[in-house]
Amino acid sequence: MIDTDEDYGDLAARRSRRIRVVAWVTIVALIVGGGGVTALTLLFG
């Protein structure tokens, strides 16, 4: 078998970073766009 871990190691790190960025952008967009007051009330009481 061919060991592909070293071939795709950098791609996995970039993919993980991209997923985190997309997740944070989505969270911020949801807070700013529609549920901002509700989210802030839940966070800060």
PyRosetta script that sets phi, psi and omega in degrees:
from pyrosetta import init, pose_from_sequence

init()
pose = pose_from_sequence("MIDTDEDYGDLAARRSRRIRVVAWVTIVALIVGGGGVTALTLLFG")
pose.set_psi(1, 154.1)
pose.set_omega(1, 179.2)
pose.set_phi(2, -95.3)
pose.set_psi(2, 131.6)
pose.set_omega(2, 178.2)
pose.set_phi(3, -83.5)
pose.set_psi(3, 110.8)
pose.set_omega(3, -175.6)
pose.set_phi(4, -100.7)
pose.set_psi(4, -0.4)
pose.set_omega(4, -177.9)
pose.set_phi(5, -61.2)
pose.set_psi(5, -43.2)
pose.set_omega(5, -178.0)
pose.set_phi(6, -72.6)
pose.set_psi(6, -25.4)
pose.set_omega(6, 178.7)
pose.set_phi(7, -71.9)
pose.set_psi(7, -37.3)
pose.set_omega(7, -173.9)
pose.set_phi(8, -107.3)
pose.set_psi(8, 10.1)
pose.set_omega(8, -177.9)
pose.set_phi(9, -60.7)
pose.set_psi(9, -43.9)
pose.set_omega(9, 180.0)
pose.set_phi(10, -68.2)
pose.set_psi(10, -37.2)
pose.set_omega(10, 179.2)
pose.set_phi(11, -65.4)
pose.set_psi(11, -37.8)
pose.set_omega(11, 179.0)
pose.set_phi(12, -64.6)
pose.set_psi(12, -40.2)
pose.set_omega(12, 179.3)
pose.set_phi(13, -66.5)
pose.set_psi(13, -42.4)
pose.set_omega(13, 178.6)
pose.set_phi(14, -66.4)
pose.set_psi(14, -37.6)
pose.set_omega(14, 179.3)
pose.set_phi(15, -64.9)
pose.set_psi(15, -42.6)
pose.set_omega(15, 178.6)
pose.set_phi(16, -61.8)
pose.set_psi(16, -42.7)
pose.set_omega(16, 178.7)
pose.set_phi(17, -64.4)
pose.set_psi(17, -42.3)
pose.set_omega(17, -179.9)
pose.set_phi(18, -64.3)
pose.set_psi(18, -38.9)
pose.set_omega(18, 178.2)
pose.set_phi(19, -63.6)
pose.set_psi(19, -42.0)
pose.set_omega(19, 178.5)
pose.set_phi(20, -63.9)
pose.set_psi(20, -41.6)
pose.set_omega(20, 179.8)
pose.set_phi(21, -63.6)
pose.set_psi(21, -44.9)
pose.set_omega(21, 179.7)
pose.set_phi(22, -63.1)
pose.set_psi(22, -39.9)
pose.set_omega(22, 179.3)
pose.set_phi(23, -63.0)
pose.set_psi(23, -45.6)
pose.set_omega(23, 179.8)
pose.set_phi(24, -65.9)
pose.set_psi(24, -40.6)
pose.set_omega(24, 178.1)
pose.set_phi(25, -62.7)
pose.set_psi(25, -40.3)
pose.set_omega(25, 178.5)
pose.set_phi(26, -64.3)
pose.set_psi(26, -43.5)
pose.set_omega(26, 179.5)
pose.set_phi(27, -62.0)
pose.set_psi(27, -46.7)
pose.set_omega(27, -179.7)
pose.set_phi(28, -63.9)
pose.set_psi(28, -41.3)
pose.set_omega(28, 179.9)
pose.set_phi(29, -63.3)
pose.set_psi(29, -39.8)
pose.set_omega(29, 178.8)
pose.set_phi(30, -65.9)
pose.set_psi(30, -41.1)
pose.set_omega(30, -179.7)
pose.set_phi(31, -66.6)
pose.set_psi(31, -47.8)
pose.set_omega(31, -177.4)
pose.set_phi(32, -70.1)
pose.set_psi(32, -41.6)
pose.set_omega(32, -172.3)
pose.set_phi(33, -70.7)
pose.set_psi(33, -52.1)
pose.set_omega(33, -172.0)
pose.set_phi(34, -133.6)
pose.set_psi(34, -50.8)
pose.set_omega(34, -172.4)
pose.set_phi(35, -97.5)
pose.set_psi(35, 31.0)
pose.set_omega(35, -176.4)
pose.set_phi(36, -61.4)
pose.set_psi(36, -47.8)
pose.set_omega(36, -177.9)
pose.set_phi(37, -66.1)
pose.set_psi(37, -43.4)
pose.set_omega(37, -180.0)
pose.set_phi(38, -64.0)
pose.set_psi(38, -45.4)
pose.set_omega(38, -178.4)
pose.set_phi(39, -64.3)
pose.set_psi(39, -43.8)
pose.set_omega(39, -179.6)
pose.set_phi(40, -65.9)
pose.set_psi(40, -37.6)
pose.set_omega(40, 177.4)
pose.set_phi(41, -63.7)
pose.set_psi(41, -41.2)
pose.set_omega(41, 179.2)
pose.set_phi(42, -67.8)
pose.set_psi(42, -37.5)
pose.set_omega(42, -178.2)
pose.set_phi(43, -72.9)
pose.set_psi(43, -42.9)
pose.set_omega(43, -171.5)
pose.set_phi(44, -106.1)
pose.set_psi(44, 0.8)
pose.set_omega(44, 177.2)
pose.set_phi(45, 76.1)
pose.dump_pdb("model.pdb")
